[in-house]
Amino acid sequence: MMKLTYFNVRGLAETSRILLAIGGEEYEDFRYPLEIIDMAAHKMNKPEFENDKKEGKLVNALNKVPFLTLEDGTIIPQSKTIERFLANRFYLMGSTDVDAARIDAICECVRDFKELYQPVRKLEGEEKEKGLEEWFTKTLVEKLELLEHNLDNDEYSVGYHLSLSDVVLFGFITQFFDDKEAAMKATETTPKIRGVVENVGKLGRVQKWLESRPQTDF
């Protein structure tokens, strides 16, 4: 049985957990306890993690999480690598090498969008309020409208089968932001992206995971 190691939050491991749910794979969802001291300053209390790191138990993962431990003990670090590994395992990388490249490109675009959002997320007070307004009504809308040109249809982003990029788009719009309503509203001018997101959300295994997963702060 595989083991996915991360903190008791959604964060960088949630796309992989959704992929595992879609694949129907049994695995150990190991979660280090995480106490939030100051979210804005990224101050967290994680003694179990720090102790395992000190004892050298995480060295094969470069002392970071998430990482995936395979049935034979092989360690796979890096969240995006884990996602691609699982997508390949569950046949979610298209049927050709061109499909795989297009799927990967959409995922990388989403990663760029997330990085672009970080300075906005760190704003405070009135500046943050204005920043979020501009992000959800202008910046995100414009980025999604550009990405829309790379999607094939309003059910699947690449081809006619579920893929990693579908799951990544679903996670980005419905799981990544605190204001999920504003994120979904930003897809009003991108019917293909919205359709893909809604299609993933209708999957029974995804719905079951979202209903049964541990409730966490983020």
MOKANOR-V900972 format. One record per backbone hydrogen bond with DSSP energy under -0.5 kcal/mol. CO is the residue of the C=O (numbers start at 1). NH is the residue of the N-H. E is the energy in kcal/mol with one decimal. If there is no record, write none. Layout:
co=CO nh=NH e=E
co=CO nh=NH e=E
This chain:
co=2 nh=28 e=-2.8
co=3 nh=5 e=-0.6
co=3 nh=69 e=-3.1
co=4 nh=6 e=-0.5
co=4 nh=30 e=-1.5
co=5 nh=66 e=-0.7
co=5 nh=67 e=-1.5
co=6 nh=32 e=-3.0
co=7 nh=9 e=-2.2
co=10 nh=13 e=-1.6
co=10 nh=14 e=-1.0
co=11 nh=14 e=-0.9
co=13 nh=17 e=-2.1
co=14 nh=18 e=-2.4
co=15 nh=19 e=-2.4
co=16 nh=20 e=-2.4
co=17 nh=21 e=-1.9
co=18 nh=22 e=-2.5
co=19 nh=23 e=-2.6
co=20 nh=24 e=-0.7
co=20 nh=25 e=-1.8
co=21 nh=24 e=-0.7
co=26 nh=2 e=-0.7
co=27 nh=29 e=-0.7
co=28 nh=4 e=-2.7
co=28 nh=30 e=-1.3
co=30 nh=6 e=-2.0
co=32 nh=8 e=-2.1
co=34 nh=36 e=-0.5
co=35 nh=37 e=-0.6
co=35 nh=45 e=-3.2
co=38 nh=43 e=-2.7
co=39 nh=42 e=-1.1
co=42 nh=44 e=-0.7
co=43 nh=37 e=-2.4
co=43 nh=38 e=-2.0
co=44 nh=46 e=-0.6
co=45 nh=35 e=-2.7
co=46 nh=50 e=-2.3
co=47 nh=51 e=-2.4
co=48 nh=52 e=-2.2
co=49 nh=53 e=-2.4
co=50 nh=54 e=-2.2
co=51 nh=55 e=-2.1
co=52 nh=57 e=-2.4
co=52 nh=58 e=-0.6
co=53 nh=56 e=-1.2
co=56 nh=59 e=-0.9
co=58 nh=61 e=-1.5
co=58 nh=63 e=-2.6
co=59 nh=62 e=-1.8
co=61 nh=64 e=-1.2
co=66 nh=78 e=-0.7
co=67 nh=5 e=-2.7
co=68 nh=70 e=-0.6
co=68 nh=76 e=-3.0
co=69 nh=3 e=-2.1
co=70 nh=73 e=-2.1
co=74 nh=70 e=-2.9
co=75 nh=77 e=-0.6
co=76 nh=68 e=-2.9
co=78 nh=82 e=-2.3
co=79 nh=83 e=-2.2
co=80 nh=84 e=-2.3
co=81 nh=85 e=-2.5
co=82 nh=86 e=-2.7
co=83 nh=87 e=-2.5
co=84 nh=88 e=-2.4
co=85 nh=89 e=-2.2
co=86 nh=90 e=-2.1
co=87 nh=92 e=-3.7
co=88 nh=91 e=-1.2
co=92 nh=164 e=-2.9
co=96 nh=100 e=-2.2
co=97 nh=101 e=-1.9
co=98 nh=102 e=-2.4
co=99 nh=103 e=-2.7
co=100 nh=104 e=-2.5
co=101 nh=105 e=-2.2
co=102 nh=106 e=-2.0
co=103 nh=107 e=-1.9
co=104 nh=108 e=-2.2
co=105 nh=109 e=-2.1
co=106 nh=110 e=-2.0
co=107 nh=111 e=-1.9
co=108 nh=112 e=-2.2
co=109 nh=113 e=-2.1
co=110 nh=114 e=-2.2
co=111 nh=115 e=-2.1
co=112 nh=116 e=-2.3
co=113 nh=117 e=-1.4
co=114 nh=118 e=-0.9
co=115 nh=118 e=-0.6
co=115 nh=119 e=-0.5
co=117 nh=120 e=-0.6
co=117 nh=121 e=-2.2
co=118 nh=122 e=-1.4
co=120 nh=123 e=-1.3
co=124 nh=127 e=-1.0
co=124 nh=128 e=-1.0
co=125 nh=129 e=-1.8
co=126 nh=130 e=-2.5
co=127 nh=131 e=-2.6
co=128 nh=132 e=-2.9
co=129 nh=133 e=-1.8
co=130 nh=134 e=-2.3
co=131 nh=135 e=-2.3
co=132 nh=136 e=-2.7
co=133 nh=137 e=-1.8
co=134 nh=138 e=-1.9
co=134 nh=139 e=-2.0
co=135 nh=140 e=-3.4
co=138 nh=142 e=-2.7
co=139 nh=143 e=-2.3
co=140 nh=144 e=-2.7
co=141 nh=145 e=-2.2
co=142 nh=146 e=-1.7
co=143 nh=147 e=-2.3
co=144 nh=148 e=-2.3
co=145 nh=149 e=-0.6
co=146 nh=149 e=-1.0
co=147 nh=150 e=-2.4
co=148 nh=151 e=-1.5
co=156 nh=153 e=-1.2
co=157 nh=152 e=-2.4
co=158 nh=161 e=-0.7
co=163 nh=166 e=-0.6
co=163 nh=167 e=-1.6
co=164 nh=168 e=-2.7
co=165 nh=169 e=-2.2
co=166 nh=170 e=-2.3
co=167 nh=171 e=-2.6
co=168 nh=172 e=-2.4
co=169 nh=173 e=-2.4
co=170 nh=174 e=-2.5
co=171 nh=175 e=-1.9
co=171 nh=176 e=-1.5
co=172 nh=177 e=-0.5
co=178 nh=180 e=-1.4
co=179 nh=183 e=-1.7
co=180 nh=184 e=-2.2
co=181 nh=185 e=-2.2
co=182 nh=186 e=-1.5
co=184 nh=187 e=-1.7
co=185 nh=188 e=-1.8
co=187 nh=190 e=-1.7
co=190 nh=194 e=-2.5
co=191 nh=195 e=-2.3
co=192 nh=196 e=-2.3
co=193 nh=197 e=-2.5
co=194 nh=198 e=-2.6
co=195 nh=199 e=-2.2
co=196 nh=200 e=-2.2
co=197 nh=201 e=-2.0
co=198 nh=202 e=-0.9
co=199 nh=202 e=-0.6
co=200 nh=203 e=-1.4
co=203 nh=207 e=-2.6
co=204 nh=208 e=-2.5
co=205 nh=209 e=-1.8
co=206 nh=210 e=-2.5
co=207 nh=211 e=-1.9
co=208 nh=212 e=-1.7
co=209 nh=213 e=-2.2
co=214 nh=216 e=-0.6
co=218 nh=11 e=-1.5
